[in-house]
Amino acid sequence: MIPRNTRRSVTPEHGDWRRPVSKPEEVEHLSNPPVSVWKKMQLRVEYLQATPTQRWYPYGDEEEDVPVVPIRGLSRWLRLLVALFVLLPLSVIMVFALLVQLYHAAPVVSTSRFWLSEPIWFTLLGAGTFLALHICRVFEPVLVYVYVLGHELTHAIAAKLCFGHVQAFKIDFDGGFVETDTDNLFIALAPYFLPLWMLCWLGGLWVANWIYPFEAYLPWFYAGFGFWWCFHIYWTIWVIPREQPDMLENGLLLSMLIIILMNILLLLIVLCCFDVITPSGYFADFVAAAQHIWLAIKDIASLLP
């Protein structure tokens, strides 16, 4: 067993959602509301450009802090090029094709029959339940704890799927972290696009109905889906601006685009399941959008001297 203080220097660590609170100047650029938009942008740039030894993320009640070391050198530029010239155009094309599909689906979606159907009604009921719990604030500590638990569990499961070992795991109301001996983009970013609790709910309910079928299966299935999917979307949007080491250590732009792409893919799967769009129709619109964008780029390039 490697001593804990030694293991920190060699073990990839994924931990997270917390704001950096060890020094007042570290949270100044995250203050809400900011002094001004321009001031907040300046503070953020200064914070991101700080040397690794100046940037620390505390681990709850523990005495020691762990530095976040951003990627540098050739790896940084390679990831930046992939983000700008591969992932960014792919994101634009996917969103454009999705909008075209939604435009074609408008006549169906705008009918009362669609909104009053059992899948849509109970999904919206589940999503509304989450929003009501969040707005009333009574269960906010519980919701935060459940999110952090799911976040860290997703890191741990992703590490296991990559044949890694989880060497330490901590979760409490102050934050959480996972220590592993394996590190890659999938492990670092998995919590931002894999809705663990939604998958557990759908899988568990399906297994329960398979073992012992019950009449109220579908309403609970759709309501839980709406609740946990809304849960995932809300907390993902909430946590991303809070300077996650998971994203900083792999390049902020690359990480953000991967998260956006994977969540768009999740949305496409959901829309296909509800028959709002079709895979074949989306693929055709995707190819058409890619062709239009490519022709537009060529036209713009031809105008340059």
Legacy VTK file of the C-alpha trace (Angstrom):
# vtk DataFile Version 3.0
C-alpha trace
ASCII
DATASET POLYDATA
POINTS 305 float
0.000 0.000 0.000
1.495 3.304 -1.072
1.364 5.936 1.693
-1.355 8.492 1.119
0.939 11.492 0.926
3.122 9.686 -1.646
0.193 8.420 -3.662
-1.076 11.949 -4.222
1.862 12.804 -6.450
1.446 9.807 -8.782
-2.262 9.032 -8.772
-4.717 10.713 -11.140
-7.423 12.290 -9.028
-10.918 13.191 -10.071
-12.721 15.329 -7.745
-14.677 18.058 -8.337
-17.796 19.886 -8.034
-16.499 22.042 -5.188
-15.594 25.656 -5.577
-11.950 26.324 -4.631
-12.331 27.845 -1.192
-8.881 27.618 0.388
-8.092 31.246 -0.471
-10.546 34.168 -0.878
-8.930 35.301 -4.138
-9.716 31.929 -5.720
-13.466 32.421 -5.536
-13.572 36.119 -6.356
-13.978 35.424 -10.066
-16.894 33.085 -9.276
-18.805 35.517 -7.077
-22.482 35.904 -7.865
-23.398 38.543 -8.804
-19.970 39.743 -10.046
-18.764 43.293 -9.649
-19.051 43.606 -13.427
-18.891 41.283 -16.412
-15.555 42.748 -17.498
-14.108 42.426 -13.991
-15.244 38.818 -13.769
-13.625 38.021 -17.141
-10.347 39.575 -16.030
-10.331 37.651 -12.767
-11.121 34.403 -14.576
-8.249 34.881 -17.047
-5.832 35.667 -14.228
-7.003 32.600 -12.326
-6.659 30.243 -15.301
-3.192 31.596 -16.099
-1.926 31.088 -12.566
0.945 28.666 -12.071
0.017 25.153 -10.898
1.465 25.765 -7.452
-0.885 28.730 -6.990
-4.061 26.799 -7.713
-5.394 24.385 -5.123
-8.570 22.416 -4.562
-9.253 21.444 -0.943
-10.594 18.029 -0.011
-13.309 18.752 2.527
-12.071 18.534 6.092
-8.610 17.221 5.241
-5.544 19.261 6.018
-3.713 18.755 2.719
-4.593 20.339 -0.613
-4.020 18.991 -4.107
-2.786 21.149 -6.999
-4.471 21.033 -10.392
-1.865 20.945 -13.165
-3.292 21.986 -16.554
-1.930 20.382 -19.712
0.878 22.247 -21.457
3.152 21.990 -24.471
2.423 19.913 -27.569
-0.435 17.996 -25.953
-2.222 21.251 -25.199
-1.962 22.485 -28.784
-2.958 19.116 -30.227
-6.103 19.039 -28.099
-6.871 22.624 -29.028
-6.614 21.796 -32.745
-8.868 18.746 -32.331
-11.388 20.865 -30.449
-11.419 23.699 -33.002
-11.262 21.758 -36.263
-13.040 18.493 -35.402
-15.337 18.769 -32.392
-16.547 22.328 -32.935
-17.666 21.768 -36.570
-19.215 18.439 -35.546
-21.187 20.184 -32.785
-22.462 22.832 -35.215
-23.545 20.197 -37.745
-25.277 18.072 -35.087
-27.200 21.052 -33.709
-28.152 22.247 -37.203
-29.432 18.775 -38.175
-31.361 18.534 -34.897
-33.072 21.877 -35.530
-34.073 20.726 -39.016
-35.514 17.521 -37.571
-37.459 19.437 -34.934
-38.785 21.744 -37.644
-40.071 18.741 -39.591
-41.565 17.284 -36.404
-43.384 20.510 -35.477
-46.787 19.444 -36.913
-46.752 16.318 -34.726
-45.291 17.920 -31.611
-47.743 20.847 -31.681
-50.821 18.608 -31.331
-52.546 18.053 -27.986
-52.531 14.322 -28.678
-48.736 14.318 -28.446
-48.561 16.268 -25.169
-51.351 14.253 -23.531
-49.834 10.891 -24.446
-48.712 8.749 -21.518
-44.933 8.919 -22.187
-44.851 12.717 -22.545
-47.302 13.427 -19.717
-45.516 11.338 -17.090
-42.062 12.451 -18.256
-43.083 16.086 -17.811
-44.630 15.205 -14.450
-41.315 13.727 -13.292
-39.356 16.744 -14.532
-41.844 19.079 -12.821
-41.401 17.162 -9.570
-37.651 17.765 -9.632
-38.126 21.462 -10.393
-40.638 21.799 -7.549
-38.241 20.137 -5.082
-35.435 22.393 -6.235
-37.481 25.607 -6.088
-38.824 24.973 -2.581
-35.202 24.494 -1.336
-36.275 22.175 1.475
-34.580 19.159 -0.093
-31.658 21.082 -1.610
-28.971 19.537 0.676
-30.252 16.063 -0.159
-30.271 16.795 -3.898
-26.707 18.152 -3.735
-25.520 15.120 -1.794
-27.179 12.723 -4.243
-25.586 14.558 -7.167
-22.091 14.502 -5.654
-22.478 10.816 -4.793
-23.528 10.033 -8.373
-20.706 12.192 -9.752
-18.013 10.360 -7.811
-19.568 6.941 -8.405
-19.536 7.634 -12.154
-15.811 8.449 -11.955
-15.237 5.188 -10.077
-17.333 3.086 -12.475
-15.615 4.661 -15.493
-12.225 3.831 -13.960
-13.331 0.224 -13.452
-14.555 0.011 -17.055
-11.077 1.128 -18.115
-9.552 -1.681 -16.002
-8.334 0.730 -13.356
-8.407 0.511 -9.572
-10.125 2.890 -7.184
-7.660 3.601 -4.394
-9.692 6.124 -2.410
-13.258 7.385 -2.411
-14.765 10.144 -0.331
-18.156 11.805 -0.338
-19.743 14.286 2.067
-21.666 17.561 2.053
-18.428 19.525 1.568
-17.470 17.715 -1.631
-15.935 14.493 -2.781
-13.111 12.904 -4.707
-11.936 9.651 -6.241
-8.325 8.480 -6.491
-7.525 6.037 -9.301
-4.443 4.564 -10.947
-5.874 5.166 -14.448
-6.540 8.465 -16.146
-8.170 9.338 -19.466
-10.816 11.628 -20.943
-13.622 9.130 -20.422
-12.923 8.755 -16.697
-12.563 12.506 -16.176
-15.660 13.589 -18.109
-18.042 10.639 -17.673
-20.173 12.302 -14.928
-20.998 15.191 -17.252
-22.675 13.078 -19.939
-23.607 9.773 -18.266
-26.760 10.246 -16.123
-25.998 7.487 -13.622
-29.174 7.779 -11.539
-31.377 7.835 -14.626
-29.717 4.685 -15.958
-30.056 3.006 -12.556
-33.746 3.934 -12.368
-34.601 2.724 -15.874
-32.539 -0.449 -15.571
-33.782 -1.278 -12.079
-37.419 -0.714 -12.948
-37.114 -2.766 -16.139
-35.572 -5.676 -14.219
-38.256 -5.429 -11.510
-41.013 -5.511 -14.116
-39.345 -8.443 -15.872
-39.172 -10.429 -12.637
-42.613 -9.442 -11.388
-44.744 -7.543 -13.959
-46.946 -4.811 -12.508
-49.566 -2.571 -14.101
-48.102 0.787 -13.060
-44.734 0.016 -14.680
-44.851 2.520 -17.559
-46.054 5.587 -15.586
-43.287 5.102 -13.003
-40.790 4.368 -15.768
-41.512 7.643 -17.604
-41.884 9.758 -14.457
-38.542 8.562 -13.107
-36.956 9.140 -16.484
-38.168 12.758 -16.518
-37.078 13.350 -12.917
-33.551 11.949 -13.252
-32.889 13.364 -16.695
-33.887 16.855 -15.482
-31.716 16.190 -12.410
-28.741 15.363 -14.645
-29.178 18.371 -16.957
-29.650 20.872 -14.135
-26.683 19.798 -12.012
-24.402 19.443 -15.038
-25.163 23.029 -16.051
-24.771 24.120 -12.427
-21.393 22.481 -11.889
-19.568 23.311 -15.141
-18.834 27.023 -14.338
-17.304 26.055 -10.994
-13.773 25.378 -12.297
-13.773 21.587 -12.306
-10.339 19.934 -12.249
-11.876 17.233 -14.454
-12.134 19.731 -17.302
-9.122 21.933 -16.585
-6.690 19.024 -16.582
-7.793 17.933 -20.080
-8.231 21.350 -21.678
-11.299 23.452 -21.037
-12.402 23.849 -24.673
-11.918 20.167 -25.549
-13.738 19.039 -22.406
-16.653 21.418 -22.965
-17.137 20.312 -26.573
-17.033 16.620 -25.627
-19.633 17.230 -22.918
-21.851 19.146 -25.354
-21.533 16.477 -28.045
-22.328 13.606 -25.703
-25.328 15.377 -24.213
-26.633 16.176 -27.703
-26.272 12.472 -28.505
-28.217 11.634 -25.330
-30.935 14.097 -26.374
-31.109 12.484 -29.828
-31.595 9.060 -28.265
-34.402 10.432 -26.079
-36.130 12.095 -29.045
-35.877 8.880 -31.057
-37.411 6.911 -28.191
-40.361 9.319 -28.112
-40.727 9.131 -31.929
-40.107 12.863 -32.321
-37.293 12.197 -34.787
-36.023 9.123 -36.628
-32.400 7.913 -36.859
-32.536 7.682 -40.647
-34.077 11.154 -40.982
-31.517 12.675 -38.637
-28.632 11.019 -40.483
-29.908 12.393 -43.811
-30.213 15.899 -42.354
-26.757 15.540 -40.765
-25.175 14.729 -44.134
-27.082 17.576 -45.815
-26.019 20.043 -43.098
-22.381 18.976 -43.426
-22.518 19.505 -47.189
-24.121 22.955 -46.847
-21.559 24.066 -44.277
-18.677 22.771 -46.391
-19.967 24.624 -49.472
-20.379 27.792 -47.394
-16.774 27.509 -46.184
-15.536 27.016 -49.743
-17.496 30.062 -50.907
-16.019 32.182 -48.122
-12.515 30.889 -48.872
-12.903 31.747 -52.572
-13.598 35.373 -51.665
-10.334 35.701 -49.744
-7.365 37.198 -51.637
LINES 1 306
305 0 1 2 3 4 5 6 7 8 9 10 11 12 13 14 15 16 17 18 19 20 21 22 23 24 25 26 27 28 29 30 31 32 33 34 35 36 37 38 39 40 41 42 43 44 45 46 47 48 49 50 51 52 53 54 55 56 57 58 59 60 61 62 63 64 65 66 67 68 69 70 71 72 73 74 75 76 77 78 79 80 81 82 83 84 85 86 87 88 89 90 91 92 93 94 95 96 97 98 99 100 101 102 103 104 105 106 107 108 109 110 111 112 113 114 115 116 117 118 119 120 121 122 123 124 125 126 127 128 129 130 131 132 133 134 135 136 137 138 139 140 141 142 143 144 145 146 147 148 149 150 151 152 153 154 155 156 157 158 159 160 161 162 163 164 165 166 167 168 169 170 171 172 173 174 175 176 177 178 179 180 181 182 183 184 185 186 187 188 189 190 191 192 193 194 195 196 197 198 199 200 201 202 203 204 205 206 207 208 209 210 211 212 213 214 215 216 217 218 219 220 221 222 223 224 225 226 227 228 229 230 231 232 233 234 235 236 237 238 239 240 241 242 243 244 245 246 247 248 249 250 251 252 253 254 255 256 257 258 259 260 261 262 263 264 265 266 267 268 269 270 271 272 273 274 275 276 277 278 279 280 281 282 283 284 285 286 287 288 289 290 291 292 293 294 295 296 297 298 299 300 301 302 303 304
